[in-house]
Amino acid sequence: MSEVTRSSFGWLDADPERRRHMLEVLDSFVDKTTVDDLGIGTMRDALADTMFPGTSVLHTRLRYVLLVAWGLRQAGQQPTVDQMWAELRHHEWRTLASLQKGGEEQGVIGSRAQKTLQRMPSSIYSSALKSWGIRKSSTIGAYFQLCHLGARHQDPGAGELGAPSALTSALDPNLPAAPAGVLREASFALRREEAEYLRERIRRSHPHSIFAWLADHEAVDLTGSRAPWDITPLVELPKKLRHLVEASRGVSFSILGASLLYNLLLAELREDEERVDHYRAALSGWFSDPEADDPLPSFRQGELNTVLSAADIQRIESSRAFLAEWTGHVRTADSAESLSGSREVRQLISHRERRMKGKRARLHNPAALDQWSGASGTARLTFRWPVVRQHLEDLYEAGAEA
């Protein structure tokens, strides 16, 4: 049986609620940090979700979590589900204009796309709201259904704002109130009470994550850090969290070498001598990098058991086995030239791409090879660190206010 399982999603264009739901599901899987030709996405996501739960590479600023939650609370007071969706969209467009009026230029979702925007903030931040326990239901659609159900069965004397009991059960009752005028002019700067609320939600929902540890400790200077392992000289992480960071560093460094070799093979097939020379030099630099002086993880069965859950270990087995075989070849190679020249190593890369991509594999399909841009998956995995760093800096800045 093939180790690759292909899944697809579909929905009827005439069913907007189903389409919204599927977009939420799809967003939870998106990670655009690298192209995943060699099938490491499951391991990358397992490590990123363990270190930084609820985050996404589509996130920009932390206060969006609250801006979206306030929109949900307001929309949930409408009498029908369709009106709730319409009110949420209205709230999001007003939020966009409010942030622009407040002088925000970077990180405003939809500032360029405007009415052609496909992924609304509520969809992008949906996983954070659920993961951090701010929204109790699995999706926004389920949240609106719960609000609607509560409104239908509310006490007639509850008032016109609609289903206070339903809203309380669907959203965290401790969610801070939206400040007056937030839909007229707003910024991404968190108020102290907002920062404390988000810090408490992250800590309570994921107490053993690196994200919670960094959010809950004294501000760390994150300037210039490009990956989680850049901060380990600055902080004394607990032993398990330090092992988690080291595991992510090992995955990032190991797969970079495999990706460089993959691109070298593509360049050879294309008979692109300039790129062949480029990737030979890049692979040689990787092989002799000082980071390689540290022992490479062997990725043997059970090696990741101390940092990932049993469920994660099971779903990353294919990635783990591939990296174990790859690093085994790296350990025994005398040089980058002997590594890249090994027929067995080349077959490992070729077979891996074929298993992951089937007929779309560039090393086996000339038409797919023609679509190669010259670089595929050559960025270093950072496990959403740029997003997390911005979130933490937003928290730290609010905490530094007088």
N, C-alpha and C positions, 0 to 999 in steps of 0.2 A: 504494500500500500504506500502511496506517495506520502511524504511527510508534509506536503503543502496542502492546506485547506483553503480553497478560494470561496469567499463569501461575497454576496452582492446585496445591495439595498435597492428597493424600488418603491415608488409611491405614485399615486394618481395626482396629476396636476390639479384636478378639480377638487382635491381634498386638502385644503390649506393646513388644517390642524395636523394631519398625518405628516405633511411635508415639514412643518415646523419641528415636529417630534424627531423625524429622521435627521434633520440638520443638527439638532442637539446631540444625537447619538454620534453622528459623523464627527462633530467637533471634538468629542471626547477622545477620538483616536488620532487627531491630527498632530503631527510634530514635523515641522518643516526645517529642522536644523540641518539635516543631511538627506541625500537620496539614499534609500535603503536597498541597494542592489544585491547585497549579500545577506539580507535577512536577519539583521541584528535588532530590528525594531522592537521585538518583544522584550529582549533583555534591556535595551535602552529605556523603554517605558517602565518596566518593572523597577529598575533602579531609580528613575526619576520620580515615579509615583511614591516610592518608599521614602525617598529623601524629602521631596517637596509635594506632598499630596494636595490635590485640588488645583494645581497650577497647569498652565498651558502655554505653549509658545505663542499663542495668539493674544495673550494678555498684554496690556500696556501699563496701566497704573492701578494701584491697589484700591483707590477710592471707587473705582467702577463697581466693585462688589457691592458697596452701599448704594451707589446711584441706581443700580439695577434693582436691588432689594426694595428701595423706596418706590420705584416704579411698579414693582409687583404688588406691594401693599396697597398702593392707590388703585391699580387696575382691578385688584380682587374685590373692590367694593362695588363694581358694576353689576347690573342685574343678570346679564347673560354672559356665557363664555365668549361669544363673538365680540361682545362689547368690551370684555376684559382684554382680549387680544388687541382690539383697536385702541383702547386706552393706553396699553403698554407701548404700542408703537408711537402714539402721540407723545407719550412721556419721553421716549428715547430720542425723538427728533428735537423736542424742546431741550433735552439735556445736551445734545450736540450743540445747539445754538448757544446755550447758556455757557458751556465751557469755552467756546470761541469768544464770546463776549467777555469772559473773564480773563482772556489773554493767553489761554493755553494753546500752544502751537504743536507740540509733540505729543503723540500718544492718543489723540482724539480720534476715536473710531468713526469713520465716515466723513472726515473732514474733506477728503478729496473725492470720494465716490458719491457722496451726497445721496440722492434718490436712487442711484443704481446699486447702493450697498446691499450685499447679499447676506452677510453675517452680521446680525445686530448684536450690540453688547450683551443683551439678555441671553443670546445663544452662546456667545463666547465665554461668558462668566457663569453659565449654568452649572457646570461641574464644580466650580468653587463653592457656590451657594449650597449645593447638596453636600459636598465633601466636608465642609466646615460646619454643617448643621444649622445653617441660617434658613434654608428652605427645607422642610421636612419631606416633601414629596419627591419622587424620582425625577420628574420633568416639570417644566412650566405648565404644560397642558394638564398634567395631573393636579398641579396646584390650583389651577383655575377650576377644574372639576370639583375639587374639594370645597373651594370657596362657594361655588354655585350650589352644591349640595347643602352646605351649611346655611346658605341664605334661604333655601326652600323650606328648611325645617327650623328656622330661628323663631324665638319667642317674638310674637307680634309687638311686644313692648320694648324690643331691643334697640329700636331707633332706625333712622334711615341710612346710616353709614354702612349698614349691611354686615350681617354675620360676624360679630366680634369673636364668637367662639370658634368659628371656622378659620378666621384669619389668625387667631392666636395659635391654633393647632397646626396651621400650615406654614407659618413663619415663626422664627424664634421670637418669643414675646419680649426679649431684652434688646431687640434691634433698636438702636438709637433713633430718635425722631429726626426727620429731615429738617435741616435748618431753614428758617424763613428765607424765601427768595432764591432757593437753590435752582429753581427752574428759570430764573431771570438772569442770574450771573453766578457762575461757580468756578471752582478751581479744583485741582487734584490734591491740594494740600489737605491732609487729614487734621481734624480737630483732635485734641488730646483724648476726649472721651470716645471718639470714633476709633482711634488707634488702639486704645485699651480694649475696646470691644472686640476688634479683629484679632488682637493678640490673644485674648482669652478664648475666642472661638477656635483658633488654630491650635492652641495649647490643649484645650479640652477634647477636641475631635481627633487629634493626632499627637498625643503627648510624647511619643517616643521617636518623633521625626527630627531630622536636622533642622527643618524649617521652624518647628516649634521651639527648639533649643536656641536657635539664633534670634528668633523673634522675642524670646523671653529673657534674654541676657543683655548685658550692657552693650551699647552700640559698638559695632566693630567697623573699622575703616575698610570698606570694601572697594575703595577706589583702585581701578586698574586690575581687579581680579577678573579673570576670564573663565574660570571653572571652579567647581567646589573645592578642589584640592589646593587652590591658591590660598585659601584661608586657613588651612591647617597649621601653618607656622604662627598664626596670629591668635588662635584660640585653643583652649584645652578641651577638645571634644571628649565626651565619654567614649570608652573603648569601643563599644559596638558601633557608634556613629563614625568613629575614625576608620574602622574597618570597612564600613559602607562607602566612605569617600574613597578609600584606597581601592576598593573593588571597582568603583566607577572609573577611577583613573586607569586601572588596568584594562578594562574593556575599551575605553576610549583610545588608549595608545595601541592596543593590539589590533583593533579593527582598522585603524588608520593605515597600518602597514599593509593589511590585506587589500584595502581599497586602492592604495597606490599601485600594488601589483596588478589588480584588476584593470586599472586604467592603462597600465603599461601594455597589458595584453591587447586591449582595444586599440591602442596606438599602433602596435605591431600589425594587427589585422588591417588597419587602415593604411598601412605603409606611410605613416606620418612621422618622418624621421625627427623632426623638431620636437614633437611630443614624446617620441620614444626616448630621446636624450633627456628631456625634462623629467620624465617619470623614473628613468634609471637613476638620475641624480637625486630625485626626491626620495626614492626608496633607499638609496645608499645613506642619505642623511638621516632617515628614520632609523635605519639599522644601527647607526653609530651615535644616535642621540644619547646624551647623558642620562635621559630618563630611562633608557634601556638598561642602564647599569643596575637599576633596582630589579630585583627578581620579578620576571613576568609571571602573572598568575598562570597556573597550569590549567585552570578551569576543569579540574577533575570532578567526577560525580561527588556531590556533597560539599564542594569547596565554598559554594555560596550560601550554604544552609544557615550560617551564622548571621547573615545580613538580610536574607529574603525569606518570605513566608513559604510554606510548603506548596501552596497553590501557585505562587510565582515560579518556584523551582520547577514545577511540572510543566508550566506553559513555556518556559524558556529552554527546554531540553534541546531542541534543535539548534538554537543559537549557541548554547553551551558546548554541545558536542563539536560544532564547527570550529569554535574558537579554541577548544582544547586541541584539536588536530592541527590547527594553524600554528598555535604557539609551540606545539611540539616540534614542528619543522623549524621554527625560528630558533629554538634553543640549540638544535643540533647543527645549524648552518654555520659555516666558517665565515661567510661574508654575504652581503646583499646580492652579489653576483651569483653565488652558488645557490642562494635561496630562490632567486627569480629564474634561474636556469634549470631548476629541478623539474623534471617532467611530472613527478608525483605532486609537487606543490601546484603546478599549473593546472593539473587535472582537478585538484581540490577546489580551486577557485572557479574553474569552468563548470564543474558539476554542481557546485553550490548555487551559482547563478541560474543554471538550468532548472534546478529543483525549485527555486524561489519564483522564477518568472516564466517558466514554461516556454512557449513559442515566442515570447517577447524577449528572450535572452539575447543580448547583443553579441555574445561570443558564438552564437549558433545561428543567428538570423541576420543576413546581410542587410535587409531592409531596416531592422531595428538598429543595426550598427550605424547606418547612415544618419540616424537621428541623434547620435552621440554628439554632445556639444564640445567635447574635448576635456571635460572634467566632470566626474560623477562620484559623489559621495566622498570628496577629498577634504571636507571640513571636519575639524576635530569635534567629536561629540562633547557637549558641555552639559547635557541633562537639564536644560531649561535655566541654567544659571543666570544668564542676562536678565530674564524675567524676574527670577527670584531676588536677584540683587536689587533691582528697582523696587520691588515690593518691600524688601527689608529697609532700604534707604527711605522709603516713604514713611515707614513706621518709626525709624530712628529720628527723622526730622521732626515728626510730631512730638516725640518724647523729649526732644531737646528744647522745645518751646518753654518759655517761662510761665 
